[in-house]
Amino acid sequence: MHGRRSANEAIKEASRGLRGGIAEGLRDHITGAIADEDTQLTKFHGIYQQDDRDLRAERTKKKMEKAFSFMARVRIPGGVLTPQQWIGLHDIAAERGNGTLRLTTRQTVQFHGVIKSNLQPALRGIHAALLDTIAACGDVNRNVIASVVPQRPALHADITALARSLSEHLLPRTRAWHEIWVDGEKLIGDDAEEEPILGHTYLPRKFKIAIAVPPQNDTDVFAHEIGLIAIVEAGAIVGYDVAVGGGMGMTHGEPDTYPRTGDVIGFCPRDRVLDVCEKIVTIQRDWGDRADRKHARLKYTIERVGLDRFVAELHTRLDYELSPPRPYAFERTGDPVGWVQGEDGTAHHFLFVENGRVGGAMLDGLRAIAAVHEGRFILTPNQNLVIADVAAGARTEIDALLHRLGLAQASALRRNAMACVALPTCGLALAESERFLPGLITLLEEEAARHGLAEDEIIVRMTGCPNGCARPYLAEIGLVGTGPGRYNLYLGAAFDGTRLSKLYQRDLGEAGIIAALAPLFAAYARERTPRERFGDFVIRTGRIRATTAGRDFHAEL
């Protein structure tokens, strides 16, 4: 794309390799904020400037500056941490953040409430834990996520190694992060480091990669720019089916924006995955829309140029062609619950963390577990945590520590629910999400129990805006904020993550959501076929029709 460019493109081009004026802004103690242009650059460093929206009105009335703070997101490919790293993150949250950790749908950790004076010490602490926040946000390839299958150790080792390799290979080459946050600003010339893959203005928008191991689709592999579906033969991964062009974000009232599921374009042997992903990234770098950020994701590039032309360009840049896709089958998107026995004799405890928020007794309890655990901690793309690789002799001690957390057994509905952070910190939020969904789930649990559905798994996801961070358009019940206390209700996505939902009713409050779903729960309990999932039921019975792809998302029911 040439010609007109968005303002962000000029900011990136003039940034001296993402340095901008960030270092100078950190030294300005008069304000809790940094300069507007630098807030765009800090995203590439894994940092968002935010303010407490609960306090805006009061502080404005008193002519006070907004209650600024920062969110910092860690880069953790595949979500794998050592217990020592978990302890390090815990201590940073307690000393430099708001006392909580947020597990995200990108299989990583976010710190919230970090004030400017604590920001550099927090990132130095992350670096000391052998982690970083590089490229966790911004117009780059973000944290690479992978299925959580520690019970299949050989496969899990393969995909976590691939996640790390992809993350490292596609990182920006600039040393700005280390200079600003760890070593202190170093003066350099006007020429920033070469960026052979990303280019000097990086990508047009964010870029996401997910790896899934069938039959588990816990990464929602079709929701990302690149989805890699592991093909397993004789117990080993021989390669990956490659899907391209997925993405969740859209804008209310703008039908040219829409969620899209990725298209499978072929099979790639395992030794060529990095090459294939790199070339897809470079096509998006060169062909993506740099004028309109609302149309700058890969999904819109593919819709604009056509899939056939895109694949032809990929084959040209590769100098070879992908093979035809190989067969696979998915069964579900959620996580197991409780203890899961591994093929190698170790056990793994999948711990439900409601909406990913770890604080209070749970935060301290998990630190105590980390102090004695000799395995790994693995974050899941469903905002949960796995205490992995527990030897038989250690399980009793881990069980006792888990028991002290006093965690009540979550219902099937609650275990399969996710929410984004939304208010009070996300600047894009139109409605509550993390703070609202737990109470709504309680009401839905009562309704489900009334119809004998208490043990039925139904995927429910909520976001405070249409950007789709909790992937609501791939939920059987999706709720997307439109304004304070109001949500659009989407239905009909597939339980295995292979089909988008469709708009069912607009602008519902809490009572309206329950009123809309209650008769559907009753009909589902009464009329479903054996093993039929809720999303399939509402389509089969004509309550809503299936969405095929892209622009069809906005078509009339």
C-alpha atoms as one frame of an Amber mdcrd trajectory, in Angstrom:
protein
   0.000   0.000   0.000   1.348   3.442  -0.951   0.126   7.027  -0.716  -1.851
   8.213   2.311  -0.681   6.874   5.669  -2.161   6.901   9.143  -0.592   9.049
  11.858   0.841   5.946  13.522   2.977   5.238  10.468   4.717   8.615  10.781
   5.269   8.045  14.504   6.913   4.676  13.846   9.068   6.020  11.037  10.418
   8.891  13.172  10.881   6.774  16.312  14.585   5.860  15.905  13.815   2.192
  16.283  10.924   2.596  18.756  12.915   4.882  21.090  11.069   8.152  20.554
  11.040  10.314  23.659  10.153   7.502  26.066  13.298   7.815  28.193  12.840
  11.567  28.580   9.174  11.104  29.439  10.011   8.726  32.252  12.209  11.404
  33.818   9.389  13.984  33.781   8.020  13.822  37.334   5.505  16.641  36.889
   2.975  14.315  35.249   2.007  10.683  35.706   1.652  10.332  31.937   3.976
  10.306  28.958   3.656  12.190  25.664   0.851  11.116  23.331   3.152   9.972
  20.524   5.252   7.971  22.969   2.149   6.132  24.192   2.003   4.602  20.724
   5.644   3.526  20.917   5.469   2.045  24.438   2.980  -0.485  23.071   5.853
  -2.061  21.128   7.590  -2.389  24.500   4.571  -4.266  25.924   3.183  -1.278
  27.806  -0.135   0.605  27.617  -0.788   3.902  29.358  -4.172   3.799  31.109
  -6.129   5.713  33.716  -8.687   4.715  36.310 -11.970   5.587  34.623 -13.848
   5.124  37.892 -12.038   8.240  39.146 -12.211  10.423  36.023 -15.268  12.470
  36.930 -14.146  13.182  40.486 -10.614  14.148  39.451 -11.893  16.332  36.610
 -14.204  18.139  39.038 -11.209  18.813  41.290  -9.113  19.943  38.281  -6.709
  17.076  38.898  -4.811  15.067  36.317  -6.317  11.698  35.434  -5.203   8.800
  37.657  -2.643   7.541  35.166  -0.974   4.168  35.461   0.412   1.572  33.082
  -0.375  -1.971  32.064   2.672  -4.114  31.296   2.286  -7.378  29.395   4.968
 -10.084  29.516   6.130 -12.052  26.475   5.788 -15.744  27.395   5.721 -17.910
  24.229   3.600 -20.996  24.867   2.777 -19.714  28.362   5.492 -21.751  30.107
   7.081 -20.417  33.309   9.367 -21.847  35.940   8.157 -21.627  39.542  10.978
 -19.137  40.176   9.665 -16.926  37.385   6.164 -17.094  38.865   7.573 -15.957
  42.210   9.340 -13.093  40.474   6.122 -11.998  38.762   4.217 -12.309  42.044
   6.665 -10.049  43.832   6.574  -7.425  41.071   2.758  -7.350  41.238   2.862
  -6.945  45.018   5.581  -4.286  45.070   5.085  -2.367  41.819   1.543  -3.092
  40.593  -1.941  -3.286  42.075  -1.368  -6.572  43.888  -2.877  -8.784  41.192
  -1.724 -10.703  38.138  -3.989 -11.005  35.112  -3.736 -14.186  33.031  -4.764
 -13.356  29.477  -6.213 -15.094  26.446  -2.786 -14.549  24.815  -1.307 -17.022
  27.313   0.637 -14.411  29.232   0.578 -12.192  32.323  -0.428  -8.541  32.612
   0.441  -6.187  35.444  -2.063  -3.428  36.122  -1.820  -0.227  38.134   1.909
   0.361  37.652   2.540   4.081  38.198   5.221   5.798  36.122   7.862   5.852
  38.858   7.441   2.096  39.283   7.495   1.254  35.595  11.240   0.969  35.043
  11.820  -0.989  38.303   8.986  -3.352  37.328  10.490  -4.057  33.910  13.937
  -4.525  35.425  12.339  -7.099  37.726  10.825  -8.846  34.721  14.246  -8.864
  33.062  15.800 -10.295  36.239  13.273 -13.146  36.001  14.702 -13.882  32.510
  11.566 -12.537  30.852  10.685  -9.399  28.905   7.727  -7.453  27.517   9.159
  -6.890  24.028   6.513  -6.958  21.284   3.753  -8.044  23.663   1.731  -5.166
  22.154   2.099  -2.947  19.086   2.223  -3.452  15.328   4.335  -6.590  15.529
   3.976 -10.320  15.961   2.666 -10.670  19.503   2.995 -13.475  22.041   2.860
 -16.823  20.224   0.340 -19.128  21.883   0.263 -22.925  21.874  -2.000 -25.732
  23.062  -1.495 -26.771  26.663  -0.977 -30.533  26.499   1.675 -31.373  29.123
   0.024 -34.780  29.495   1.497 -35.492  26.028   5.064 -34.428  26.863   6.757
 -35.049  23.506   4.115 -33.085  21.597   4.036 -30.301  24.163   7.824 -29.954
  24.050   7.645 -29.677  20.256   5.034 -26.933  20.128   6.467 -24.888  22.996
   9.865 -24.976  21.308   8.208 -23.836  18.076   6.379 -21.036  19.906   9.662
 -19.784  21.325  11.434 -20.059  17.966   8.689 -18.152  16.152   8.596 -15.473
  18.825  12.365 -14.936  18.724  12.587 -15.090  14.935   9.916 -12.430  14.431
  10.992 -10.045  17.202  12.004  -6.484  16.352  15.800  -6.219  16.098  15.964
  -2.830  17.848  17.715  -2.759  21.223  15.422   0.036  22.427  13.752  -2.087
  25.122  17.011  -2.956  26.852  18.385   0.563  26.495  15.347   2.276  28.001
  14.181  -0.184  30.631  17.264  -2.124  31.710  20.519  -0.342  30.844  19.337
   3.247  30.700  19.026   5.323  27.551  22.070   5.211  25.287  22.573   7.888
  22.675  22.790   6.551  19.151  22.799   8.089  15.723  19.742   8.792  13.672
  19.996   5.404  11.965  18.156   2.722  13.926  18.927  -0.970  13.573  17.943
  -2.775  10.400  14.644  -4.667  10.552  14.974  -7.289   7.799  11.588  -8.918
   8.455   9.397  -6.202   9.966  10.754  -3.178   8.098  11.472   0.298   9.472
   7.775   1.033  10.034   7.051  -2.461  11.367   3.694  -4.047  10.508   0.464
  -2.201   9.627  -1.264  -3.599  12.736  -0.890  -6.329  15.333  -0.168  -9.861
  14.144  -0.953 -13.072  16.025   0.133 -16.706  15.695  -1.437 -19.725  17.414
  -0.495 -23.417  17.473  -3.059 -26.147  18.184  -2.761 -29.885  18.721  -5.960
 -31.701  17.657  -8.324 -32.722  19.069  -7.717 -29.736  21.377  -8.419 -26.257
  19.997  -7.778 -24.340  23.203  -5.931 -21.645  21.223  -8.922 -20.904  18.937
  -6.524 -21.522  16.083  -8.765 -19.924  13.427  -8.931 -16.578  15.279  -5.407
 -15.444  14.380  -3.357 -14.170  11.445  -1.620 -17.548  11.320  -2.983 -20.764
  12.785  -0.729 -23.824  12.858  -2.573 -27.133  13.278  -0.240 -29.935  14.321
  -0.484 -33.105  12.247   0.489 -36.064  14.415   1.526 -39.398  12.960   2.834
 -42.317  15.030   2.910 -40.094  18.119   5.051 -37.354  16.559   4.365 -34.039
  14.831   5.283 -34.339  11.154   4.188 -30.829  10.202   1.364 -28.339  10.352
  -1.697 -27.382   8.361  -1.468 -23.625   7.925  -4.481 -21.328   8.327  -4.303
 -17.615   7.476  -6.493 -14.559   7.855  -8.265 -15.006  11.169  -9.038 -12.091
  13.458 -11.681 -11.011  15.962 -11.817  -7.222  15.989 -14.555  -5.089  14.450
 -16.258  -1.728  15.038 -19.946  -1.260  15.903 -21.926   0.228  13.036 -19.187
  -0.288  10.446 -20.048  -3.321   8.296 -16.683  -3.127   6.518 -15.157  -4.378
   9.766 -15.896  -7.903  10.953 -14.428 -10.956  12.650 -13.121 -13.656  10.354
 -11.996 -17.247  10.730  -8.786 -18.288   9.028  -8.597 -20.327   5.816  -6.501
 -23.488   5.717  -4.168 -23.092   2.730  -1.943 -26.161   2.904   0.424 -28.400
   4.822   3.940 -27.407   5.853   6.627 -29.857   7.067   7.986 -28.979  10.480
  11.409 -27.842   9.213   9.838 -25.121   7.060   7.432 -23.544   9.557   9.622
 -20.551  10.420  10.163 -19.818   6.731   6.446 -20.029   5.910   5.465 -17.785
   8.824   8.173 -15.254   7.996   7.004 -14.964   4.399   3.368 -14.515   5.463
   4.507 -11.714   7.777   6.421 -10.028   4.954   3.401 -10.138   2.643   1.327
  -8.409   5.302   4.172  -5.930   5.852   4.146  -5.047   2.139   0.443  -5.408
   1.293  -1.351  -4.387   4.483  -3.394  -1.177   4.650  -1.257   1.558   6.223
  -3.840   4.293   5.626  -6.794   2.993   7.659  -5.921   1.108  10.838  -9.444
  -0.312  11.025  -8.637  -2.278   7.849  -4.984  -3.008   8.536  -5.186  -6.605
   9.799  -4.225  -9.536   7.588  -7.854 -10.655   7.317  -8.698  -7.496   5.376
  -5.636  -7.855   3.164  -6.808 -11.341   2.170 -10.389 -10.180   1.643  -9.133
  -7.313  -0.541  -6.682  -9.217  -2.760  -8.338 -12.643  -2.642  -7.052 -15.847
  -1.092  -5.781 -17.306  -4.373  -3.588 -14.289  -5.086  -2.318 -14.278  -1.515
  -1.327 -17.955  -1.671   0.319 -17.465  -5.066   2.425 -14.632  -3.631   3.349
 -16.799  -0.647   4.537 -19.597  -2.937   6.544 -17.084  -4.981   8.318 -15.752
  -1.890   8.925 -19.276  -0.587  10.143 -20.595  -3.951   8.182 -23.784  -3.208
   4.531 -24.680  -2.623   2.667 -25.939   0.390   1.281 -29.459   0.122  -2.464
 -30.132   0.274  -3.857 -29.930   3.827  -3.903 -33.127   5.850  -6.952 -34.309
   7.807  -7.501 -33.377  11.451 -10.463 -33.065  13.817 -11.112 -30.745  16.750
 -13.392 -31.525  19.690 -13.355 -28.518  22.020 -11.821 -25.147  22.873 -11.863
 -25.165  26.693  -9.482 -26.577  29.296  -9.762 -29.754  31.367 -10.349 -29.269
  35.076  -8.447 -30.722  38.022  -5.789 -33.410  37.799  -4.797 -34.887  34.445
  -2.412 -37.835  34.262   0.487 -37.581  31.842   1.882 -40.249  29.546   5.202
 -40.092  31.406   3.724 -40.674  34.867   3.666 -37.055  36.006   0.401 -35.293
  36.824  -0.851 -31.827  35.928  -3.424 -29.771  37.808  -5.573 -27.458  35.673
  -6.599 -24.657  38.022  -9.648 -22.584  37.068  -8.967 -18.851  37.458 -12.128
 -16.824  36.954 -11.504 -14.332  34.129  -7.776 -14.798  34.714  -7.570 -12.458
  37.720  -5.138 -13.768  40.376  -5.145 -11.796  43.595  -5.513 -12.020  47.350
  -5.389 -15.506  48.845  -4.987 -17.154  45.432  -1.959 -15.015  44.583  -0.248
 -15.775  47.875  -1.277 -19.433  47.750   0.235 -19.891  44.303   3.456 -18.292
  45.518   3.567 -20.897  48.291   3.032 -23.650  45.714   5.761 -22.176  43.509
   8.164 -22.262  46.453   7.949 -26.083  46.655   6.974 -27.044  43.097   9.716
 -28.604  40.958   7.828 -28.683  37.672   6.402 -25.855  35.584   3.588 -23.344
  35.636   1.755 -23.118  32.295  -0.697 -20.349  31.443  -3.576 -21.370  29.188
  -5.273 -19.383  26.391  -8.479 -19.754  28.428  -7.085 -17.597  31.278  -6.357
 -20.573  33.520  -3.180 -21.954  35.108  -1.640 -25.426  35.040   0.618 -26.648
  37.820   2.474 -29.040  35.555   4.908 -31.949  35.905   4.006 -32.953  39.448
   5.803 -36.160  40.393   3.779 -38.857  42.152   5.543 -38.246  45.459   4.857
 -34.489  45.363   1.169 -34.590  44.550   0.010 -34.876  48.189   1.846 -31.688
  49.165   0.542 -29.769  46.146  -2.973 -31.032  46.849  -2.763 -29.792  50.438
  -1.630 -26.354  49.318  -4.411 -26.204  46.726  -6.927 -27.178  49.410  -5.792
 -24.229  51.553  -6.798 -21.860  48.756 -10.410 -22.784  49.560 -11.460 -22.760
  45.936 -15.070 -23.793  45.391 -15.834 -26.137  42.503 -16.864 -24.031  39.527
 -19.850 -25.042  37.409 -19.443 -26.234  33.825 -20.848 -22.898  32.640 -18.447
 -20.817  34.729 -15.402 -22.925  33.797 -16.068 -22.204  30.145 -16.587 -18.449
  30.511 -14.050 -15.720  29.704 -14.032 -11.937  29.936 -11.655  -9.186  28.933
 -10.471  -6.620  31.501 -12.605  -3.686  30.237 -13.453  -1.081  32.897 -12.002
   0.635  34.805  -8.624   0.621  33.024  -9.133  -0.189  29.334  -9.565   3.014
  27.362 -11.588   1.250  24.658 -14.206  -0.304  26.937 -17.816   0.729  26.339
 -19.204  -1.537  29.063 -18.096  -3.697  31.978 -16.778  -7.197  31.355 -14.460
  -8.753  33.968 -16.372  -7.166  36.835 -19.803  -7.941  35.360 -19.548 -11.467
  33.972 -19.260 -13.402  37.287 -22.638 -12.124  38.502 -24.245 -12.774  35.137
 -22.895 -16.334  35.156 -24.542 -16.850  38.566 -27.909 -15.909  37.041 -27.274
 -18.125  34.009 -26.304 -21.002  36.298 -29.672 -20.696  38.027 -31.444 -20.673
  34.674 -29.445 -23.648  33.396 -30.143 -25.642  36.567 -33.860 -24.907  36.212
 -33.792 -26.785  32.918 -31.469 -29.616  33.973 -28.425 -28.160  32.236 -26.239
 -27.599  35.301 -23.537 -29.997  34.074 -23.647 -28.959  30.412 -20.659 -27.159
  28.985 -21.618 -24.052  27.018 -18.959 -21.538  25.945 -19.763 -17.996  27.177
 -17.485 -15.038  26.497 -17.856 -11.308  27.124 -15.962  -8.218  26.020 -16.507
  -4.580  26.930 -16.050  -3.456  23.327 -16.159  -5.014  19.843 -12.387  -5.530
  19.539 -12.878  -9.106  20.700  -9.963  -9.702  23.094 -11.785 -12.614  24.775
 -12.742 -14.018  21.337 -16.534 -13.630  21.879 -17.386 -14.235  18.215 -16.186
 -17.829  18.592 -18.299 -18.431  21.710 -21.613 -20.274  21.681 -22.907 -17.308
  23.703 -21.023 -14.091  22.990 -21.708 -10.769  24.697 -20.128  -7.582  23.338
 -20.470  -4.225  25.078 -22.217  -1.389  23.256 -22.563   1.114  26.119 -22.866
   1.234  29.922 -24.702  -1.913  30.993 -25.653  -2.819  27.395 -24.499  -5.731
  25.227 -25.105  -7.284  21.838 -25.859 -11.000  22.112 -24.263 -13.372  19.606
 -25.161 -17.050  19.228 -24.308 -20.073  17.132 -20.528 -20.489  17.171 -19.134
 -24.007  17.237 -18.017 -25.638  20.490 -14.800 -26.682  18.729 -13.966 -23.157
  17.567 -14.473 -23.746  13.836 -17.485 -21.443  13.203 -18.320 -17.825  14.007
 -21.402 -16.739  15.916 -24.087 -14.370  14.627 -25.859 -11.351  16.090 -29.078
 -12.456  17.808 -30.283  -9.400  19.772 -28.960  -5.874  20.292 -28.379  -3.629
  23.295 -29.515  -5.904  26.096 -29.127  -5.219  29.796 -28.711  -7.963  32.372
 -32.433  -8.739  32.559 -32.704  -8.723  28.769 -29.827 -11.201  28.421 -31.483
 -13.623  30.819 -34.862 -13.147  29.129 -33.336 -13.894  25.725 -31.447 -17.006
  26.839 -34.031 -18.564  29.188 -36.375 -19.867  26.439 -33.370 -21.078  24.440
 -32.095 -23.056  27.444 -35.577 -24.530  27.874 -35.787 -25.501  24.202 -32.259
 -26.907  24.224 -33.041 -29.115  27.203 -36.252 -30.303  25.563 -35.350 -30.704
  21.896 -31.632 -31.366  21.521 -30.312 -34.510  19.923 -27.808 -36.762  21.742
 -24.454 -34.982  22.296 -25.645 -31.904  20.383 -23.902 -28.711  21.463 -25.798
 -25.505  22.218 -24.259 -23.585  19.303 -25.217 -26.318  16.849 -28.720 -26.532
  18.332 -29.616 -22.874  17.768 -28.589 -23.202  14.121 -30.287 -26.558  13.471
 -33.569 -25.360  14.939 -33.571 -22.115  12.974 -33.100 -19.724  15.900 -30.187
 -18.275  13.975 -28.378 -19.171  10.780 -24.726 -20.067  10.448 -22.169 -17.444
   9.534 -19.967 -18.510   6.657 -17.178 -15.934   6.725 -16.142 -12.307   6.711
 -18.771  -9.833   5.566 -21.568 -12.365   6.013 -21.202 -11.672   9.740 -23.331
  -8.542   9.320 -25.957 -10.056   6.999 -29.564 -10.070   8.139 -30.759 -13.054
  10.102
